[in-house]
Amino acid sequence: MKGLGDLSNIVRHAKQLQQQFERAQAEIAQMKAEATAGGGMVKATVNGRGELIDLAIEREVVDPGDVEMLVDLIIAAVQEAQKRAQALAQEKLGPMADGLRGLGLAG
């Protein structure tokens, strides 16, 4: 019945990985990533899920005659903050992928 023992170990290990994954997801949700654009004139902050939670715009960059530039700066700051949040999440979840590979469940 060696096969059942191996299966039991795999199930136990999978449950541990699931608990670690759930803890990591909760930690990721609390993380914050910031990025700026326009030499710091626009600053975006996102949470670990990449959701925009704060946006700061310096008065000097607000030009009613050039709204397109402001839009571009906002988009750039938000996208960079989202990339940073994604990198933080990947860093946090990376060790779990190693655990799944050990079970033969990930490539």
Biopython code that builds the backbone (N, CA, C, O; Angstrom):
import numpy as np
from Bio.PDB.StructureBuilder import StructureBuilder

atoms = [
    (1, "MET", "N", (0.812, -1.199, 0.000)),
    (1, "MET", "CA", (0.000, 0.000, 0.000)),
    (1, "MET", "C", (0.859, 1.268, 0.000)),
    (1, "MET", "O", (0.435, 2.317, 0.485)),
    (2, "LYS", "N", (2.059, 1.156, -0.546)),
    (2, "LYS", "CA", (2.949, 2.300, -0.606)),
    (2, "LYS", "C", (2.312, 3.458, -1.371)),
    (2, "LYS", "O", (2.517, 4.620, -1.019)),
    (3, "GLY", "N", (1.554, 3.155, -2.396)),
    (3, "GLY", "CA", (0.913, 4.185, -3.207)),
    (3, "GLY", "C", (-0.013, 5.062, -2.397)),
    (3, "GLY", "O", (-0.083, 6.268, -2.638)),
    (4, "LEU", "N", (-0.733, 4.485, -1.436)),
    (4, "LEU", "CA", (-1.646, 5.279, -0.596)),
    (4, "LEU", "C", (-0.875, 6.213, 0.330)),
    (4, "LEU", "O", (-1.312, 7.334, 0.586)),
    (5, "GLY", "N", (0.260, 5.761, 0.829)),
    (5, "GLY", "CA", (1.090, 6.618, 1.668)),
    (5, "GLY", "C", (1.612, 7.805, 0.886)),
    (5, "GLY", "O", (1.627, 8.931, 1.385)),
    (6, "ASP", "N", (2.043, 7.552, -0.345)),
    (6, "ASP", "CA", (2.512, 8.642, -1.206)),
    (6, "ASP", "C", (1.392, 9.626, -1.484)),
    (6, "ASP", "O", (1.604, 10.838, -1.470)),
    (7, "LEU", "N", (0.216, 9.110, -1.734)),
    (7, "LEU", "CA", (-0.943, 9.960, -2.007)),
    (7, "LEU", "C", (-1.284, 10.798, -0.779)),
    (7, "LEU", "O", (-1.611, 11.979, -0.895)),
    (8, "SER", "N", (-1.207, 10.188, 0.381)),
    (8, "SER", "CA", (-1.488, 10.913, 1.628)),
    (8, "SER", "C", (-0.492, 12.053, 1.819)),
    (8, "SER", "O", (-0.869, 13.151, 2.227)),
    (9, "ASN", "N", (0.780, 11.788, 1.522)),
    (9, "ASN", "CA", (1.799, 12.839, 1.635)),
    (9, "ASN", "C", (1.537, 13.962, 0.640)),
    (9, "ASN", "O", (1.697, 15.136, 0.972)),
    (10, "ILE", "N", (1.138, 13.612, -0.567)),
    (10, "ILE", "CA", (0.848, 14.621, -1.587)),
    (10, "ILE", "C", (-0.338, 15.477, -1.163)),
    (10, "ILE", "O", (-0.304, 16.699, -1.306)),
    (11, "VAL", "N", (-1.382, 14.847, -0.645)),
    (11, "VAL", "CA", (-2.574, 15.583, -0.205)),
    (11, "VAL", "C", (-2.209, 16.509, 0.958)),
    (11, "VAL", "O", (-2.639, 17.662, 0.985)),
    (12, "ARG", "N", (-1.424, 16.017, 1.917)),
    (12, "ARG", "CA", (-1.024, 16.838, 3.063)),
    (12, "ARG", "C", (-0.181, 18.030, 2.585)),
    (12, "ARG", "O", (-0.368, 19.159, 3.038)),
    (13, "HIS", "N", (0.741, 17.758, 1.669)),
    (13, "HIS", "CA", (1.589, 18.831, 1.146)),
    (13, "HIS", "C", (0.749, 19.848, 0.359)),
    (13, "HIS", "O", (0.982, 21.053, 0.455)),
    (14, "ALA", "N", (-0.207, 19.369, -0.402)),
    (14, "ALA", "CA", (-1.076, 20.259, -1.178)),
    (14, "ALA", "C", (-1.898, 21.152, -0.246)),
    (14, "ALA", "O", (-2.096, 22.330, -0.541)),
    (15, "LYS", "N", (-2.373, 20.611, 0.863)),
    (15, "LYS", "CA", (-3.129, 21.421, 1.835)),
    (15, "LYS", "C", (-2.245, 22.497, 2.453)),
    (15, "LYS", "O", (-2.682, 23.630, 2.655)),
    (16, "GLN", "N", (-0.997, 22.134, 2.752)),
    (16, "GLN", "CA", (-0.067, 23.121, 3.306)),
    (16, "GLN", "C", (0.191, 24.229, 2.291)),
    (16, "GLN", "O", (0.220, 25.408, 2.646)),
    (17, "LEU", "N", (0.377, 23.854, 1.038)),
    (17, "LEU", "CA", (0.599, 24.852, -0.007)),
    (17, "LEU", "C", (-0.618, 25.759, -0.164)),
    (17, "LEU", "O", (-0.480, 26.965, -0.372)),
    (18, "GLN", "N", (-1.812, 25.173, -0.064)),
    (18, "GLN", "CA", (-3.027, 25.977, -0.182)),
    (18, "GLN", "C", (-3.106, 27.002, 0.948)),
    (18, "GLN", "O", (-3.472, 28.153, 0.713)),
    (19, "GLN", "N", (-2.770, 26.597, 2.158)),
    (19, "GLN", "CA", (-2.781, 27.525, 3.289)),
    (19, "GLN", "C", (-1.747, 28.631, 3.089)),
    (19, "GLN", "O", (-2.021, 29.800, 3.360)),
    (20, "GLN", "N", (-0.560, 28.259, 2.614)),
    (20, "GLN", "CA", (0.475, 29.256, 2.346)),
    (20, "GLN", "C", (0.015, 30.226, 1.264)),
    (20, "GLN", "O", (0.246, 31.431, 1.364)),
    (21, "PHE", "N", (-0.637, 29.699, 0.232)),
    (21, "PHE", "CA", (-1.128, 30.513, -0.872)),
    (21, "PHE", "C", (-2.173, 31.512, -0.374)),
    (21, "PHE", "O", (-2.148, 32.681, -0.757)),
    (22, "GLU", "N", (-3.079, 31.056, 0.470)),
    (22, "GLU", "CA", (-4.119, 31.935, 1.005)),
    (22, "GLU", "C", (-3.513, 33.034, 1.872)),
    (22, "GLU", "O", (-3.947, 34.184, 1.810)),
    (23, "ARG", "N", (-2.510, 32.685, 2.683)),
    (23, "ARG", "CA", (-1.828, 33.696, 3.504)),
    (23, "ARG", "C", (-1.112, 34.699, 2.603)),
    (23, "ARG", "O", (-1.161, 35.906, 2.840)),
    (24, "ALA", "N", (-0.450, 34.189, 1.572)),
    (24, "ALA", "CA", (0.277, 35.074, 0.658)),
    (24, "ALA", "C", (-0.682, 36.012, -0.064)),
    (24, "ALA", "O", (-0.375, 37.191, -0.241)),
    (25, "GLN", "N", (-1.831, 35.508, -0.480)),
    (25, "GLN", "CA", (-2.813, 36.365, -1.153)),
    (25, "GLN", "C", (-3.281, 37.486, -0.228)),
    (25, "GLN", "O", (-3.440, 38.625, -0.669)),
    (26, "ALA", "N", (-3.499, 37.178, 1.035)),
    (26, "ALA", "CA", (-3.923, 38.198, 1.996)),
    (26, "ALA", "C", (-2.823, 39.247, 2.179)),
    (26, "ALA", "O", (-3.103, 40.442, 2.272)),
    (27, "GLU", "N", (-1.568, 38.786, 2.229)),
    (27, "GLU", "CA", (-0.452, 39.723, 2.365)),
    (27, "GLU", "C", (-0.311, 40.580, 1.112)),
    (27, "GLU", "O", (-0.055, 41.780, 1.202)),
    (28, "ILE", "N", (-0.476, 39.972, -0.040)),
    (28, "ILE", "CA", (-0.376, 40.697, -1.302)),
    (28, "ILE", "C", (-1.438, 41.792, -1.363)),
    (28, "ILE", "O", (-1.157, 42.907, -1.802)),
    (29, "ALA", "N", (-2.637, 41.485, -0.930)),
    (29, "ALA", "CA", (-3.729, 42.467, -0.965)),
    (29, "ALA", "C", (-3.385, 43.700, -0.131)),
    (29, "ALA", "O", (-3.866, 44.795, -0.422)),
    (30, "GLN", "N", (-2.554, 43.533, 0.907)),
    (30, "GLN", "CA", (-2.184, 44.644, 1.778)),
    (30, "GLN", "C", (-0.975, 45.427, 1.274)),
    (30, "GLN", "O", (-0.703, 46.532, 1.742)),
    (31, "MET", "N", (-0.250, 44.846, 0.314)),
    (31, "MET", "CA", (0.936, 45.525, -0.218)),
    (31, "MET", "C", (0.539, 46.755, -1.007)),
    (31, "MET", "O", (-0.573, 46.854, -1.527)),
    (32, "LYS", "N", (1.476, 47.695, -1.085)),
    (32, "LYS", "CA", (1.269, 48.892, -1.895)),
    (32, "LYS", "C", (2.471, 49.074, -2.802)),
    (32, "LYS", "O", (3.610, 48.831, -2.404)),
    (33, "ALA", "N", (2.204, 49.502, -4.020)),
    (33, "ALA", "CA", (3.265, 49.820, -4.966)),
    (33, "ALA", "C", (3.002, 51.216, -5.503)),
    (33, "ALA", "O", (1.869, 51.561, -5.839)),
    (34, "GLU", "N", (4.062, 52.018, -5.582)),
    (34, "GLU", "CA", (3.941, 53.393, -6.071)),
    (34, "GLU", "C", (4.811, 53.572, -7.301)),
    (34, "GLU", "O", (5.824, 52.897, -7.480)),
    (35, "ALA", "N", (4.387, 54.495, -8.137)),
    (35, "ALA", "CA", (5.197, 54.890, -9.287)),
    (35, "ALA", "C", (4.844, 56.328, -9.622)),
    (35, "ALA", "O", (3.745, 56.801, -9.333)),
    (36, "THR", "N", (5.809, 57.017, -10.242)),
    (36, "THR", "CA", (5.580, 58.403, -10.630)),
    (36, "THR", "C", (5.807, 58.568, -12.123)),
    (36, "THR", "O", (6.415, 57.721, -12.777)),
    (37, "ALA", "N", (5.309, 59.663, -12.639)),
    (37, "ALA", "CA", (5.528, 60.047, -14.037)),
    (37, "ALA", "C", (5.690, 61.561, -14.072)),
    (37, "ALA", "O", (5.301, 62.268, -13.143)),
    (38, "GLY", "N", (6.272, 62.036, -15.163)),
    (38, "GLY", "CA", (6.455, 63.480, -15.299)),
    (38, "GLY", "C", (7.381, 64.053, -14.258)),
    (38, "GLY", "O", (7.137, 65.140, -13.734)),
    (39, "GLY", "N", (8.457, 63.323, -13.947)),
    (39, "GLY", "CA", (9.405, 63.823, -12.951)),
    (39, "GLY", "C", (8.806, 63.921, -11.564)),
    (39, "GLY", "O", (9.194, 64.785, -10.776)),
    (40, "GLY", "N", (7.870, 63.048, -11.259)),
    (40, "GLY", "CA", (7.248, 63.034, -9.941)),
    (40, "GLY", "C", (5.999, 63.896, -9.836)),
    (40, "GLY", "O", (5.424, 64.037, -8.756)),
    (41, "MET", "N", (5.582, 64.471, -10.952)),
    (41, "MET", "CA", (4.404, 65.344, -10.927)),
    (41, "MET", "C", (3.099, 64.561, -10.746)),
    (41, "MET", "O", (2.112, 65.098, -10.243)),
    (42, "VAL", "N", (3.100, 63.298, -11.157)),
    (42, "VAL", "CA", (1.939, 62.424, -10.973)),
    (42, "VAL", "C", (2.427, 61.176, -10.250)),
    (42, "VAL", "O", (3.391, 60.541, -10.677)),
    (43, "LYS", "N", (1.756, 60.828, -9.151)),
    (43, "LYS", "CA", (2.128, 59.633, -8.394)),
    (43, "LYS", "C", (0.901, 58.751, -8.227)),
    (43, "LYS", "O", (-0.146, 59.196, -7.758)),
    (44, "ALA", "N", (1.053, 57.483, -8.624)),
    (44, "ALA", "CA", (-0.036, 56.512, -8.491)),
    (44, "ALA", "C", (0.369, 55.463, -7.469)),
    (44, "ALA", "O", (1.523, 55.039, -7.413)),
    (45, "THR", "N", (-0.601, 55.052, -6.662)),
    (45, "THR", "CA", (-0.397, 53.987, -5.691)),
    (45, "THR", "C", (-1.462, 52.929, -5.938)),
    (45, "THR", "O", (-2.653, 53.230, -6.024)),
    (46, "VAL", "N", (-1.009, 51.678, -6.052)),
    (46, "VAL", "CA", (-1.944, 50.562, -6.235)),
    (46, "VAL", "C", (-1.719, 49.565, -5.109)),
    (46, "VAL", "O", (-0.660, 49.538, -4.481)),
    (47, "ASN", "N", (-2.742, 48.743, -4.865)),
    (47, "ASN", "CA", (-2.557, 47.674, -3.883)),
    (47, "ASN", "C", (-1.940, 46.468, -4.588)),
    (47, "ASN", "O", (-1.678, 46.509, -5.790)),
    (48, "GLY", "N", (-1.717, 45.415, -3.845)),
    (48, "GLY", "CA", (-1.069, 44.234, -4.388)),
    (48, "GLY", "C", (-1.842, 43.550, -5.498)),
    (48, "GLY", "O", (-1.277, 42.759, -6.253)),
    (49, "ARG", "N", (-3.126, 43.845, -5.602)),
    (49, "ARG", "CA", (-3.934, 43.281, -6.689)),
    (49, "ARG", "C", (-3.926, 44.181, -7.916)),
    (49, "ARG", "O", (-4.564, 43.878, -8.924)),
    (50, "GLY", "N", (-3.191, 45.303, -7.821)),
    (50, "GLY", "CA", (-3.093, 46.217, -8.951)),
    (50, "GLY", "C", (-4.215, 47.230, -9.034)),
    (50, "GLY", "O", (-4.353, 47.921, -10.043)),
    (51, "GLU", "N", (-5.021, 47.327, -7.983)),
    (51, "GLU", "CA", (-6.138, 48.275, -7.965)),
    (51, "GLU", "C", (-5.637, 49.652, -7.515)),
    (51, "GLU", "O", (-4.940, 49.767, -6.507)),
    (52, "LEU", "N", (-5.993, 50.675, -8.257)),
    (52, "LEU", "CA", (-5.592, 52.038, -7.925)),
    (52, "LEU", "C", (-6.236, 52.445, -6.604)),
    (52, "LEU", "O", (-7.457, 52.400, -6.457)),
    (53, "ILE", "N", (-5.393, 52.846, -5.638)),
    (53, "ILE", "CA", (-5.927, 53.259, -4.334)),
    (53, "ILE", "C", (-5.610, 54.715, -4.010)),
    (53, "ILE", "O", (-6.203, 55.291, -3.098)),
    (54, "ASP", "N", (-4.681, 55.312, -4.750)),
    (54, "ASP", "CA", (-4.376, 56.721, -4.527)),
    (54, "ASP", "C", (-3.736, 57.300, -5.781)),
    (54, "ASP", "O", (-3.009, 56.618, -6.503)),
    (55, "LEU", "N", (-4.023, 58.573, -6.019)),
    (55, "LEU", "CA", (-3.461, 59.282, -7.160)),
    (55, "LEU", "C", (-3.199, 60.709, -6.721)),
    (55, "LEU", "O", (-4.103, 61.407, -6.263)),
    (56, "ALA", "N", (-1.952, 61.137, -6.866)),
    (56, "ALA", "CA", (-1.582, 62.505, -6.490)),
    (56, "ALA", "C", (-1.078, 63.220, -7.737)),
    (56, "ALA", "O", (-0.249, 62.697, -8.483)),
    (57, "ILE", "N", (-1.601, 64.436, -7.948)),
    (57, "ILE", "CA", (-1.227, 65.232, -9.117)),
    (57, "ILE", "C", (-0.801, 66.609, -8.627)),
    (57, "ILE", "O", (-1.559, 67.286, -7.932)),
    (58, "GLU", "N", (0.412, 67.026, -8.987)),
    (58, "GLU", "CA", (0.891, 68.354, -8.627)),
    (58, "GLU", "C", (0.143, 69.400, -9.454)),
    (58, "GLU", "O", (-0.129, 69.189, -10.635)),
    (59, "ARG", "N", (-0.177, 70.499, -8.839)),
    (59, "ARG", "CA", (-0.930, 71.566, -9.518)),
    (59, "ARG", "C", (-0.249, 72.047, -10.797)),
    (59, "ARG", "O", (-0.917, 72.376, -11.777)),
    (60, "GLU", "N", (1.065, 72.086, -10.782)),
    (60, "GLU", "CA", (1.798, 72.626, -11.925)),
    (60, "GLU", "C", (1.575, 71.843, -13.216)),
    (60, "GLU", "O", (1.724, 72.394, -14.307)),
    (61, "VAL", "N", (1.224, 70.576, -13.102)),
    (61, "VAL", "CA", (1.059, 69.745, -14.294)),
    (61, "VAL", "C", (-0.358, 69.844, -14.873)),
    (61, "VAL", "O", (-0.623, 69.339, -15.964)),
    (62, "VAL", "N", (-1.251, 70.488, -14.149)),
    (62, "VAL", "CA", (-2.630, 70.625, -14.615)),
    (62, "VAL", "C", (-2.727, 71.845, -15.524)),
    (62, "VAL", "O", (-2.684, 72.990, -15.074)),
    (63, "ASP", "N", (-2.857, 71.565, -16.806)),
    (63, "ASP", "CA", (-2.959, 72.609, -17.818)),
    (63, "ASP", "C", (-4.230, 72.341, -18.633)),
    (63, "ASP", "O", (-4.268, 71.401, -19.427)),
    (64, "PRO", "N", (-5.270, 73.163, -18.442)),
    (64, "PRO", "CA", (-6.523, 72.938, -19.171)),
    (64, "PRO", "C", (-6.335, 72.901, -20.687)),
    (64, "PRO", "O", (-7.159, 72.331, -21.401)),
    (65, "GLY", "N", (-5.261, 73.503, -21.175)),
    (65, "GLY", "CA", (-5.014, 73.496, -22.605)),
    (65, "GLY", "C", (-4.292, 72.246, -23.091)),
    (65, "GLY", "O", (-4.133, 72.044, -24.295)),
    (66, "ASP", "N", (-3.854, 71.402, -22.149)),
    (66, "ASP", "CA", (-3.126, 70.190, -22.533)),
    (66, "ASP", "C", (-3.555, 69.014, -21.658)),
    (66, "ASP", "O", (-2.740, 68.410, -20.961)),
    (67, "VAL", "N", (-4.827, 68.708, -21.707)),
    (67, "VAL", "CA", (-5.392, 67.613, -20.921)),
    (67, "VAL", "C", (-4.786, 66.274, -21.347)),
    (67, "VAL", "O", (-4.611, 65.379, -20.519)),
    (68, "GLU", "N", (-4.469, 66.137, -22.626)),
    (68, "GLU", "CA", (-3.923, 64.883, -23.131)),
    (68, "GLU", "C", (-2.615, 64.518, -22.423)),
    (68, "GLU", "O", (-2.379, 63.350, -22.113)),
    (69, "MET", "N", (-1.766, 65.523, -22.167)),
    (69, "MET", "CA", (-0.509, 65.245, -21.477)),
    (69, "MET", "C", (-0.774, 64.729, -20.070)),
    (69, "MET", "O", (-0.122, 63.786, -19.623)),
    (70, "LEU", "N", (-1.714, 65.333, -19.377)),
    (70, "LEU", "CA", (-2.048, 64.894, -18.031)),
    (70, "LEU", "C", (-2.568, 63.457, -18.050)),
    (70, "LEU", "O", (-2.191, 62.641, -17.209)),
    (71, "VAL", "N", (-3.425, 63.160, -19.004)),
    (71, "VAL", "CA", (-3.952, 61.804, -19.136)),
    (71, "VAL", "C", (-2.803, 60.818, -19.364)),
    (71, "VAL", "O", (-2.767, 59.757, -18.742)),
    (72, "ASP", "N", (-1.877, 61.158, -20.241)),
    (72, "ASP", "CA", (-0.734, 60.293, -20.524)),
    (72, "ASP", "C", (0.105, 60.054, -19.271)),
    (72, "ASP", "O", (0.546, 58.932, -19.021)),
    (73, "LEU", "N", (0.327, 61.110, -18.484)),
    (73, "LEU", "CA", (1.107, 60.969, -17.254)),
    (73, "LEU", "C", (0.398, 60.074, -16.246)),
    (73, "LEU", "O", (1.034, 59.253, -15.584)),
    (74, "ILE", "N", (-0.905, 60.229, -16.130)),
    (74, "ILE", "CA", (-1.675, 59.387, -15.206)),
    (74, "ILE", "C", (-1.601, 57.934, -15.629)),
    (74, "ILE", "O", (-1.357, 57.052, -14.806)),
    (75, "ILE", "N", (-1.811, 57.687, -16.905)),
    (75, "ILE", "CA", (-1.766, 56.309, -17.412)),
    (75, "ILE", "C", (-0.384, 55.709, -17.165)),
    (75, "ILE", "O", (-0.276, 54.571, -16.709)),
    (76, "ALA", "N", (0.665, 56.459, -17.461)),
    (76, "ALA", "CA", (2.033, 55.959, -17.274)),
    (76, "ALA", "C", (2.299, 55.610, -15.816)),
    (76, "ALA", "O", (2.866, 54.557, -15.525)),
    (77, "ALA", "N", (1.897, 56.477, -14.905)),
    (77, "ALA", "CA", (2.133, 56.230, -13.479)),
    (77, "ALA", "C", (1.350, 55.012, -12.991)),
    (77, "ALA", "O", (1.882, 54.177, -12.259)),
    (78, "VAL", "N", (0.094, 54.917, -13.396)),
    (78, "VAL", "CA", (-0.736, 53.784, -12.967)),
    (78, "VAL", "C", (-0.185, 52.475, -13.525)),
    (78, "VAL", "O", (-0.082, 51.487, -12.798)),
    (79, "GLN", "N", (0.167, 52.462, -14.796)),
    (79, "GLN", "CA", (0.678, 51.228, -15.390)),
    (79, "GLN", "C", (1.985, 50.790, -14.741)),
    (79, "GLN", "O", (2.187, 49.600, -14.504)),
    (80, "GLU", "N", (2.861, 51.725, -14.455)),
    (80, "GLU", "CA", (4.122, 51.364, -13.800)),
    (80, "GLU", "C", (3.873, 50.850, -12.386)),
    (80, "GLU", "O", (4.512, 49.887, -11.963)),
    (81, "ALA", "N", (2.966, 51.466, -11.659)),
    (81, "ALA", "CA", (2.640, 50.986, -10.313)),
    (81, "ALA", "C", (2.048, 49.581, -10.373)),
    (81, "ALA", "O", (2.349, 48.743, -9.523)),
    (82, "GLN", "N", (1.210, 49.319, -11.371)),
    (82, "GLN", "CA", (0.636, 47.985, -11.531)),
    (82, "GLN", "C", (1.718, 46.953, -11.847)),
    (82, "GLN", "O", (1.673, 45.832, -11.341)),
    (83, "LYS", "N", (2.681, 47.324, -12.676)),
    (83, "LYS", "CA", (3.794, 46.406, -12.976)),
    (83, "LYS", "C", (4.575, 46.093, -11.705)),
    (83, "LYS", "O", (4.967, 44.949, -11.475)),
    (84, "ARG", "N", (4.795, 47.105, -10.890)),
    (84, "ARG", "CA", (5.531, 46.897, -9.641)),
    (84, "ARG", "C", (4.746, 45.996, -8.691)),
    (84, "ARG", "O", (5.323, 45.132, -8.031)),
    (85, "ALA", "N", (3.441, 46.196, -8.625)),
    (85, "ALA", "CA", (2.600, 45.349, -7.768)),
    (85, "ALA", "C", (2.633, 43.906, -8.261)),
    (85, "ALA", "O", (2.697, 42.972, -7.462)),
    (86, "GLN", "N", (2.591, 43.732, -9.564)),
    (86, "GLN", "CA", (2.654, 42.389, -10.137)),
    (86, "GLN", "C", (3.990, 41.719, -9.797)),
    (86, "GLN", "O", (4.027, 40.533, -9.470)),
    (87, "ALA", "N", (5.067, 42.470, -9.875)),
    (87, "ALA", "CA", (6.380, 41.925, -9.541)),
    (87, "ALA", "C", (6.452, 41.531, -8.062)),
    (87, "ALA", "O", (7.017, 40.491, -7.721)),
    (88, "LEU", "N", (5.880, 42.361, -7.192)),
    (88, "LEU", "CA", (5.849, 42.035, -5.763)),
    (88, "LEU", "C", (5.049, 40.761, -5.515)),
    (88, "LEU", "O", (5.458, 39.906, -4.730)),
    (89, "ALA", "N", (3.914, 40.641, -6.187)),
    (89, "ALA", "CA", (3.076, 39.446, -6.031)),
    (89, "ALA", "C", (3.810, 38.213, -6.534)),
    (89, "ALA", "O", (3.773, 37.162, -5.893)),
    (90, "GLN", "N", (4.472, 38.332, -7.673)),
    (90, "GLN", "CA", (5.215, 37.207, -8.232)),
    (90, "GLN", "C", (6.336, 36.779, -7.284)),
    (90, "GLN", "O", (6.587, 35.590, -7.093)),
    (91, "GLU", "N", (6.994, 37.761, -6.705)),
    (91, "GLU", "CA", (8.065, 37.473, -5.750)),
    (91, "GLU", "C", (7.517, 36.715, -4.548)),
    (91, "GLU", "O", (8.157, 35.794, -4.042)),
    (92, "LYS", "N", (6.350, 37.103, -4.103)),
    (92, "LYS", "CA", (5.729, 36.471, -2.930)),
    (92, "LYS", "C", (5.250, 35.056, -3.246)),
    (92, "LYS", "O", (5.355, 34.159, -2.410)),
    (93, "LEU", "N", (4.724, 34.858, -4.454)),
    (93, "LEU", "CA", (4.141, 33.566, -4.818)),
    (93, "LEU", "C", (5.155, 32.600, -5.421)),
    (93, "LEU", "O", (4.878, 31.405, -5.518)),
    (94, "GLY", "N", (6.314, 33.088, -5.825)),
    (94, "GLY", "CA", (7.315, 32.246, -6.476)),
    (94, "GLY", "C", (7.670, 30.975, -5.724)),
    (94, "GLY", "O", (7.699, 29.906, -6.333)),
    (95, "PRO", "N", (7.939, 31.045, -4.428)),
    (95, "PRO", "CA", (8.293, 29.825, -3.696)),
    (95, "PRO", "C", (7.191, 28.760, -3.731)),
    (95, "PRO", "O", (7.484, 27.568, -3.647)),
    (96, "MET", "N", (5.944, 29.175, -3.852)),
    (96, "MET", "CA", (4.866, 28.189, -3.912)),
    (96, "MET", "C", (4.868, 27.436, -5.231)),
    (96, "MET", "O", (4.494, 26.264, -5.278)),
    (97, "ALA", "N", (5.280, 28.091, -6.293)),
    (97, "ALA", "CA", (5.390, 27.410, -7.587)),
    (97, "ALA", "C", (6.444, 26.306, -7.486)),
    (97, "ALA", "O", (6.294, 25.242, -8.086)),
    (98, "ASP", "N", (7.509, 26.566, -6.726)),
    (98, "ASP", "CA", (8.526, 25.533, -6.515)),
    (98, "ASP", "C", (7.921, 24.327, -5.792)),
    (98, "ASP", "O", (8.241, 23.180, -6.104)),
    (99, "GLY", "N", (7.053, 24.598, -4.833)),
    (99, "GLY", "CA", (6.382, 23.517, -4.107)),
    (99, "GLY", "C", (5.484, 22.700, -5.016)),
    (99, "GLY", "O", (5.417, 21.477, -4.892)),
    (100, "LEU", "N", (4.792, 23.371, -5.931)),
    (100, "LEU", "CA", (3.932, 22.651, -6.877)),
    (100, "LEU", "C", (4.778, 21.813, -7.833)),
    (100, "LEU", "O", (4.398, 20.697, -8.185)),
    (101, "ARG", "N", (5.915, 22.346, -8.250)),
    (101, "ARG", "CA", (6.805, 21.564, -9.114)),
    (101, "ARG", "C", (7.268, 20.306, -8.388)),
    (101, "ARG", "O", (7.397, 19.241, -8.993)),
    (102, "GLY", "N", (7.513, 20.438, -7.099)),
    (102, "GLY", "CA", (7.932, 19.292, -6.311)),
    (102, "GLY", "C", (6.878, 18.207, -6.267)),
    (102, "GLY", "O", (7.201, 17.028, -6.120)),
    (103, "LEU", "N", (5.624, 18.595, -6.392)),
    (103, "LEU", "CA", (4.527, 17.628, -6.438)),
    (103, "LEU", "C", (4.272, 17.123, -7.849)),
    (103, "LEU", "O", (3.461, 16.223, -8.067)),
    (104, "GLY", "N", (4.974, 17.716, -8.796)),
    (104, "GLY", "CA", (4.738, 17.355, -10.196)),
    (104, "GLY", "C", (3.502, 18.018, -10.768)),
    (104, "GLY", "O", (2.939, 17.533, -11.750)),
    (105, "LEU", "N", (3.056, 19.150, -10.155)),
    (105, "LEU", "CA", (1.829, 19.814, -10.572)),
    (105, "LEU", "C", (2.078, 21.072, -11.387)),
    (105, "LEU", "O", (1.135, 21.648, -11.930)),
    (106, "ALA", "N", (3.330, 21.512, -11.484)),
    (106, "ALA", "CA", (3.637, 22.713, -12.266)),
    (106, "ALA", "C", (4.834, 22.424, -13.146)),
    (106, "ALA", "O", (5.680, 21.589, -12.826)),
    (107, "GLY", "N", (4.887, 23.145, -14.285)),
    (107, "GLY", "CA", (5.946, 22.915, -15.257)),
    (107, "GLY", "C", (7.217, 23.554, -14.982)),
    (107, "GLY", "O", (8.161, 23.407, -15.758)),
]
sb = StructureBuilder()
sb.init_structure("model")
sb.init_model(0)
sb.init_chain("A")
sb.init_seg("    ")
for serial, (resi, resn, name, xyz) in enumerate(atoms, 1):
    if name == "N":
        sb.init_residue(resn, " ", resi, " ")
    sb.init_atom(name, np.array(xyz, "f"), 0.0, 1.0, " ", f" {name:<3s}", serial, name[0])
structure = sb.get_structure()
